[in-house]
Amino acid sequence: MEWALSVCKSERRGSSPLPAMNVVRYVSLQALESGDSLVTLETLQRGIRREHIKEGKGA
């Protein structure tokens, strides 16, 4: 959940909302792909982790 807090904090500081939108897009597509309408915490964390890696903020 540290990643989620980090994304929220960066957006409050005026950073681009694109990373958060990318996470929402990722988890939504994962849910659709699995045929489920639920977003799991694991998928959300994986989406946030992917964004952090793309931004060079860690693995």
Secondary structure, DSSP 8 states (H G I E B T S, - for coil): -HHHHHHHHHHHTT--SHHHHHHHHHHHHHHHHHT-S---HHHHHHHHHHHHHHTTS--
